[in-house]
Amino acid sequence: MAEDQRKFIASNAYSLAEAYVLSKEGLYTPLPYAIYADEQMVGFVFAVFQPPDEQDPDDQETVFYLARMMIDHRYQGRGYGREAMLQLLEIMKAFQNGSAEAVVLSCSRDNIAACRLYQSLGFVDTGCLDEDGDVYYRLELK
Ligand SMILES: CC(C)(COP(=O)(O)OP(=O)(O)OC[C@H]1O[C@@H](n2cnc3c(N)ncnc32)[C@H](O)[C@@H]1OP(=O)(O)O)[C@@H](O)C(=O)NCCC(=O)NCCS
């Protein structure tokens, strides 16, 4: 990732630790994937399958939360991000442990490349902001 992109995303080491903790907790299913172009690792993507939390009456739907998506800066702008997202969406649609209503993610409006990528894949700006002021995007799966 380029230095000026670091503010947009946690480190991959942090994401892997998060995925490990989620897998131990058992409620959500972490789906971390390295992204390869042929033999070369070029990026990382991390989604989480989130069934409703029964302790939370406001949480009624099953979604995939796209927690992280990154392409190494040396390989950006070559279509790998889009291809990785398309393949991830296929994995989500074929997911064996259950089906989800939608894919959700949050993204800084300043992150022009990422916002354009998500919008070009059909994600819709919901207008809702998370605690960091990032906007939630949503793609219906059904
Ligand atoms: C966002 C990111 C994953 C895109 O990956 P990528 O492999 O460079 O993207 P692609 O080459 O597949 O491009 C797909 C689309 O993204 C958009 N895009 C990518 N780079 C862009 C740029 N520099 N400026 C504007 N739009 C851009 C375009 O819509 C592009 O489609 P187009 O080529 O038809 O115009 C990459 O920039 C990245 O890793 N950024 C740092 C981490 C990050 O911010 N992750 C998202 C957190 S929410």
PDBQT file of the ligand as one rigid body, heavy atoms in Angstrom, charges set to zero:
ROOT
HETATM    1  C1  LIG A 201      -9.001   0.454  -3.626  1.00  0.00    +0.000 C 
HETATM    2  C2  LIG A 201      -8.003  -0.557  -4.209  1.00  0.00    +0.000 C 
HETATM    3  C3  LIG A 201      -8.211  -1.901  -3.541  1.00  0.00    +0.000 C 
HETATM    4  C4  LIG A 201      -8.271  -0.676  -5.733  1.00  0.00    +0.000 C 
HETATM    5  O1  LIG A 201      -7.452  -1.725  -6.230  1.00  0.00    +0.000 OA
HETATM    6  P1  LIG A 201      -6.878  -1.711  -7.732  1.00  0.00    +0.000 P 
HETATM    7  O2  LIG A 201      -6.387  -3.065  -8.045  1.00  0.00    +0.000 OA
HETATM    8  O3  LIG A 201      -5.902  -0.594  -7.876  1.00  0.00    +0.000 OA
HETATM    9  O4  LIG A 201      -8.191  -1.370  -8.578  1.00  0.00    +0.000 OA
HETATM   10  P2  LIG A 201      -8.486  -1.793 -10.092  1.00  0.00    +0.000 P 
HETATM   11  O5  LIG A 201      -7.243  -1.611 -10.917  1.00  0.00    +0.000 OA
HETATM   12  O6  LIG A 201      -9.132  -3.135 -10.110  1.00  0.00    +0.000 OA
HETATM   13  O7  LIG A 201      -9.529  -0.669 -10.531  1.00  0.00    +0.000 OA
HETATM   14  C5  LIG A 201     -10.922  -0.889 -10.330  1.00  0.00    +0.000 C 
HETATM   15  C6  LIG A 201     -11.646   0.442 -10.295  1.00  0.00    +0.000 C 
HETATM   16  O8  LIG A 201     -11.282   1.159  -9.113  1.00  0.00    +0.000 OA
HETATM   17  C7  LIG A 201     -11.275   2.562  -9.390  1.00  0.00    +0.000 C 
HETATM   18  N1  LIG A 201      -9.910   3.058  -9.230  1.00  0.00    +0.000 N 
HETATM   19  C8  LIG A 201      -8.794   2.320  -8.997  1.00  0.00    +0.000 A 
HETATM   20  N2  LIG A 201      -7.725   3.125  -8.838  1.00  0.00    +0.000 NA
HETATM   21  C9  LIG A 201      -8.172   4.394  -8.962  1.00  0.00    +0.000 A 
HETATM   22  C10 LIG A 201      -7.569   5.669  -8.850  1.00  0.00    +0.000 A 
HETATM   23  N3  LIG A 201      -6.263   5.826  -8.605  1.00  0.00    +0.000 N 
HETATM   24  N4  LIG A 201      -8.359   6.762  -8.989  1.00  0.00    +0.000 NA
HETATM   25  C11 LIG A 201      -9.670   6.637  -9.225  1.00  0.00    +0.000 A 
HETATM   26  N5  LIG A 201     -10.314   5.447  -9.338  1.00  0.00    +0.000 NA
HETATM   27  C12 LIG A 201      -9.574   4.343  -9.203  1.00  0.00    +0.000 A 
HETATM   28  C13 LIG A 201     -11.748   2.718 -10.822  1.00  0.00    +0.000 C 
HETATM   29  O9  LIG A 201     -13.168   2.809 -10.817  1.00  0.00    +0.000 OA
HETATM   30  C14 LIG A 201     -11.336   1.398 -11.424  1.00  0.00    +0.000 C 
HETATM   31  O10 LIG A 201     -12.080   1.041 -12.555  1.00  0.00    +0.000 OA
HETATM   32  P3  LIG A 201     -11.616   1.557 -14.028  1.00  0.00    +0.000 P 
HETATM   33  O11 LIG A 201     -10.189   1.118 -14.180  1.00  0.00    +0.000 OA
HETATM   34  O12 LIG A 201     -12.572   0.859 -14.932  1.00  0.00    +0.000 OA
HETATM   35  O13 LIG A 201     -11.751   3.036 -13.997  1.00  0.00    +0.000 OA
HETATM   36  C15 LIG A 201      -6.530  -0.040  -4.009  1.00  0.00    +0.000 C 
HETATM   37  O14 LIG A 201      -6.457   1.289  -4.461  1.00  0.00    +0.000 OA
HETATM   38  C16 LIG A 201      -6.014  -0.121  -2.595  1.00  0.00    +0.000 C 
HETATM   39  O15 LIG A 201      -5.531  -1.158  -2.143  1.00  0.00    +0.000 OA
HETATM   40  N6  LIG A 201      -6.096   1.006  -1.849  1.00  0.00    +0.000 N 
HETATM   41  C17 LIG A 201      -5.507   1.060  -0.492  1.00  0.00    +0.000 C 
HETATM   42  C18 LIG A 201      -6.322   0.268   0.523  1.00  0.00    +0.000 C 
HETATM   43  C19 LIG A 201      -7.737   0.787   0.615  1.00  0.00    +0.000 C 
HETATM   44  O16 LIG A 201      -7.974   1.981   0.688  1.00  0.00    +0.000 OA
HETATM   45  N7  LIG A 201      -8.701  -0.158   0.652  1.00  0.00    +0.000 N 
HETATM   46  C20 LIG A 201     -10.109   0.153   0.730  1.00  0.00    +0.000 C 
HETATM   47  C21 LIG A 201     -10.531   0.415   2.133  1.00  0.00    +0.000 C 
HETATM   48  S1  LIG A 201     -12.299   0.750   2.213  1.00  0.00    +0.000 SA
ENDROOT
TORSDOF 0
